[in-house]
Amino acid sequence: RISQHFSLLRMAGKALLTMYVEKMERELKRVMDFWLRHSHDEEHGGFLVCLTRDGQVYDTTKYGWLQGRQVWMYCKLYNETEEYHTDRVLQAAIKGAKFLKDHFHRSEDDRCYFTVTREGLPIYLQRKMATEAFYIIAMAELSRATKQQHYMDEAEKVFASLLHWARVDDSPLGRPHLAGSPPINALAVPMIILNVIQEVCGRDGEMTAKYREHAAWAVEQVLAHAQRDGTVILENVSLTGKELGGCAGRLMNPGHAIEAGWFLLQYATQITNNPLKQTAMEVFIMKSFERGWDEKLEGIFSFLDADGFPPTALEWNMKLWWPHCEALIAFLMAYRETKDIKYLEKFDTVFEYAFTCVSSVLSACPSTGMSLSVCQFIFIYGKPYYSHHKDYNS
C-alpha cells in the first residue's frame, strides 16, 4: 500500500494525484455508461434505480433522492467536462427534471415525495427535507446547463420553503412535537442547508451575498455539534448547543461529520476564514475519521456511541459506500488547501479500501451515489468549485 511508504508519498504527491484521477475517470466512465444505458425510463420519464448487474429492472419504484441527484450529476458533468457536454446528457437531465417537477414536487406546499410509482403516482412522503434539497440542487444546476432562468426560479422558490422549515416552523414536514421529545439541533438540517446554498449560488457573487446570512446561520449550527472540547461530533445537540443525554445524545455518525467537514471547508475557503478551515479539517474531518475508522477490519463505521456503549442502530458496524466517498472528497479537499501530506496519506488509505471493497462490489452494479462522488472527486482535483481556485494546479 502506498500509504506505507510515507517518503514516497511525500515526494510523489502530484504523480499520485494524476494516477488517482486517471483511475477515477475510468470509474466515472464505467458508471456513466451503465446509467446512461439502463436507467432511463423512455416510456414514463425519470430514472429507474432497482437494476441487476446486467441492467435488468427488478422494481419500478422511483426515488426522489436519486432522481434529483442524477439530474444534478448529469448537469454538473455537462457543465464542467468536455466528454459529457453532449446533447444526450443534457436532454436526459431535462427529461428527468420534468418528471421530478410533474410527479415528485407538490406546488401547493413545496413538499417532494420520497417515492412514486413508475408512472408517477405518490407512494411515500418523508418527514424530512432531503428530497426537497436534491430537487433544489437539480433545478439550480439545470438552470446553469440550459441557461434558462425558470429552473433557477423554481429552485429558489422551493429553497425559500426549505429555509422556513429549517429556521422558523418545521410543522409542514408533518413531524409532531411531543412533550417527551423537545426540539433539537440535528446535524442533518444545517449541513444540508449549507450545501444547498453552495450548490444554488455556485460562483455567482450576487447569489452568494443574497444567502450570506443563511449560510452563516448554518455554519453556526453545524459548529455546535463539536462537543467535548472538539473531540467528538455528535449528531444531535440541544437548541442552545449543549450535549443531550441518552443514546441519541451520544450518537456519532462519522460519515455525516466528515461530510459536514468538507461543507465547512468549502465555505471557509470561499470566504477566506482560516480558523474555520482548521476546524473543518482537524475537528470535523480528521478526528471524525480517526474515531470512525475500524483499525482491525478497516472501513468507516456507520454509527458509534461517544462513550463506547453499544450503538442502538442495528447497522452501526456496517461499512456503507457513502461515508467512504465523503472521506475521499474531504481528504482531497484538505490536501488541496494545505498540501499537508497527512491528508493525502488518509486519502490513500480510504482510496485503497474503497477500490478494494466498495468498487469491486459495485463493478457489476454501479451506484448513482458512487458516481456522484466520483464526479465530485474529479471536480475537486481537476476543476475548481469557485473562481478563487484558479491556481489549483500550482
N, C-alpha and C positions, 0 to 999 in steps of 0.2 A: 504494500500500500504506500502511495506517495507520501501520505502524512507521517509515515515512519521515518522518512528521510527529510528531516526538517531543513537541513542546509540546502539540499537540492530544491526544496520548495521555495526557500528564500531567494535563491539565485534565478530560478526559472519561472517566476510568477507569471510573467506575460505570456511565455510559451505555453504554460499550463492552462491559462485562461483561453488561449486560442484553441487548445485541444478540447477544453470543456465546451466551448461554443460550437465547434465542429460536431461534437457528439450530440449536443442538444439540438442543433439544426437538423441532424438526421432523425432524431426522435420526433421533432416537430413535424417534419415531412411525413413520417410514417403515420403519426396520429392524425394529421390533417387529411391525408389520403383516405384513411379509414372512415372518418366522419363525413367527408365530402361525398364519399361513395355510398355510405349505408344509412346515414341518419336523417336525410331529408325526406319529409313526407310530401311527395309531389301531389297527392290527392287532396289532402286536407290542410296542408301548410304546417309550419312548425317543424320540430325535430323529434325523432324517436330516439329513446335512450336505452331501452332494455334490449340489448343486442348480444347475440352469441359471438363467439370468437371469429366466426366467419361472416358476421354481419346479419344473421337472421334475426328478425324481430320476434321476441317471445312475450312481450307485453306492450300494449299500445298506449298505456297511461303516459301523459306528458307532464313534466315537472317544471314549474315556473323558474326554479333556480337555474336549471340547465338552459332553458330557453333564453333567459336573459344573458347568462354568461356566454352562451355560444354566439349570440348576436354580437355581444361586446368583443369577443375574441376575433370573430371574422372581421369586424370593423377595425379593430386595432391592427390586425395583420394587414388589412387593406391600406390603412393609413400610414403604416410605418415600414413596410417591406416592399421590395420590388416583386418578389416571387408571387405574393398573394394579392398584389394590386391588380386584380383581374375582375372582369365583369361577372364571372361565375361566383366569386366570393361575395361581391357586393350585392348581387341580386339575391343570393341565399340569405344574406343579412336582412335585406329589405323585406323579403317574404316572411322571415322569422319574426321580425318586429311587427309586421301586420297581424300575425297570429297572436302574438303577445297582447297587442292593443285590443284586438277584437274579442279575445276569449279569456285572457287572464286578468286584465285590468277592469275594474268597476268604476266607471266615470262618476257615479253618484257619490262615492266616498273615497276614491283613490286606493282602495284595497286591491290586492292582487291575489288570486287563488294560488295555492300551493300545487295542486294537481287538477288536471282536467282530463276528459276523455280524449280519444284521438280526434274526434270531431270538434272538441272544444267545450263540451258541457262541464260545468264545475263539479268537482268531487270533494275537495277539502280546502278549507281556509285556515291557515295557521294563526295563532295568536302572537305572531312575531312580525317584524317588519323587514325580514331579509329578502323575501321575494320582491317586495317593492324596491328595495335597494338595487337588486340586479336589473330590474325593469328600468330604473333611472339611468344606470351607467350604460345600458344597452342603447337607450334613446340618445343619450348625450354623445356617445362615440359614433353612432349612426349619423347624427347631425353633422359631425365633422367629416365623415366619409362622403356624404351626399351633398354637403354644403346647403342643406335645407333647414331653415330656422325652425320650422314647425316641430321637428323632432326635439330640438333643444327646449322649445316652449313646453312640450309635453313632459320632458324630464324635469324641468324646474317646477311645473305645476304639481307633480307628484312629490317632488322633493320638499315643497312647502308643507305638504301634509305630513311627510315623514318627520320633518323638524318639529312640527306641532306635537306629534305623538311622543317624540323623544323628550321634549323640553317643557311642554305645557300640560297635555292631557292625553294619556295613553288609553283612555276608555274605548275609543273606536276599535282598538285591537281586540276587544272582547274578553280581556283577562279581568276577572272580578277582583276587587280589592277587599280582602278578608281581614278580620281583626287579628288573626294569628299570623298573618303574612304581610307585614308592613312594606311599603315601597323600598326598594334598594337600588343601588347603582350597580347594574350588571355590566360587565366589561363589553359584552357584545354590542351594546347600544352606542356608546360614544365612539368606539373604534370603527363601527360601520358608518357612522355619520362622518367621521374624519375621512375615511376612504372615499365615500361618495362625493364629498366636497372636492377632493383631489381629482377624481375622475371627471366630474362635471366641469370643473374650472380648467383642467388641462394647463395649457400655457397662456391662457387668457388673463392678462393682468386686471382688467376691469371686473371680470367674474370673480377672481381671487379676492379683490377688495370687497366685493359685494357680500361674500360669505366669510369674511375675515373674523367677525365676532363669533359666528357659529363654530368656526374651526378652533378658535382659542378656547371656547367652552368645552368642545370635545376633548381637546388636549388636556385641559384641567381635570376633566372627569376620568380620563384614562390614567393619568398620573396618580390619581387617588388609589389605584389598585396596587401600587407598590407599597407593601407593608413590611413591618419588622425591620426598619432601617434599610429598606430596599433589598432585602434578601429573598423575598418571595413576591410573586404577582398573584393576587387572589382574584378569582372570577367574580366574587360578589363582595361589596362593601356597603356600609350604610350611606345614606344620602349626604352625611357630613364627613365621609371619608374615613370612617372608623371600621376596624375589623369586627365582623359579626361572629356570633357563637355557633357551635354545632358544625355538622359536616358541610353544610352549604357555605358557611363562613370560611372553612379551611380548604375549600375546593380549589385546586390548581389545574389549569388546562395549559400545559406547556406550549402546544401549538398556537393557541389563541394569544398567549403572552408574546410569543415570538412574532406572530403576525402583527399584533399591536405595535411591537417594537419597530418594525420596518415602516409602518404607517407614520409613527412618530419621527423616525429618521428622515423619511422623505419630506415631511413637513418642516422639520428643523433645518434641513439643508436648503429648502426653498426660502426660508426667512432668515437664514444665516444665524441660527441660535446654537452656538457651540455647546453650552451646558446641556441643552436638551438633547443634542446629538449624543453626548456621552451617556446620558441617562438611557436613551433609547438603545444604544449599543451594549452598554455594560450591564444595566439592570434588567431591561426587558428581553434583550436577545441573548446575551451570553449567560447570565445567571439562570434564566429560564431553561436554556438548553442544557446547562450542566445539571440542573435539578431533574430535568425530564429525560435525559439520555440513559438508556439501560446499559450500564457498564458491562454486564455479564453477557447478554444476548444481543446487544446493540439495538438501535432504533429508539424512537421517541415514544414514551408512554402517552396514552390518551388523557388520563386523569391521574392526579396524585392528591394526597392529603398533606397539608403543610406540616402537620405534626407526626406524620408517618403512620397514622391509623389506616385501616383498610378503606379505600375509597368505596363509596356506595354505588357508583356507576359500574354495572356489570362488565362493561367493555374497557375498564380502566387500563388494563395491561395490553390491549391491542395496539398494534403498530399500523396506524392508518396512513394512507398515502399523503393526505393534505398537510399534516404538520411537517413532514419532510420537505415538501415543496416550499412551505413558508420559511423553513430554515435555510434552504438553498438561496432563496431570494434575499433573506435578511443578512446572511453572512457575506454574500457577494456585494450587497449594497454597503455594508460596513467596511469591507476591504476597499471598495472603490473610494470611499470617503477618506480613509485613513492610510491606506497602503500598509496596514499593520498585518504582518504575516500570520498572526494567530487567528485572524478571521478566515484567511484563506485555508489554513490548516483545518479549521472546523468545517468549512465548506467542503473540503476534500473528503472528510470523514462521512458527511451526510451524502455527498455525491456517490461515494463508493457503495454505501448502504442502499441508496435509492436505486441505483442501476443494477445492483446485485439482487435485491429482494423485491423492490416495487416494480421497476420497469420490466423485469423478467416475467412477472405475473401479468403485467399489462400488455406485454408484447403481442399477445394474440387477441386481446380485447381492450383496446385503449380506452382511456377515460378523458372526457372533456375537461374535467378538473385538472388532470395532469397536463393536458395540452395547454390549458390556460396558463399554468405556471411555467411550462417550458417557454411559452410566448413571453411571459414576464422576464424570465431569465435572459433571453436574448436581448430584450429591450434594455435591461439594466447594463449589460456589458456592451452591446452593440449600438445602442441609441439612447440619448438622454431622455428622461421624463420631462425635464424642464430646460428652458433655453440657457440657464446659467451653467449647465453641464457641457457646454460646447467643447471644453478641454478634456473630455473623458478619455481620450487616447493618450494624454500626456502621462 
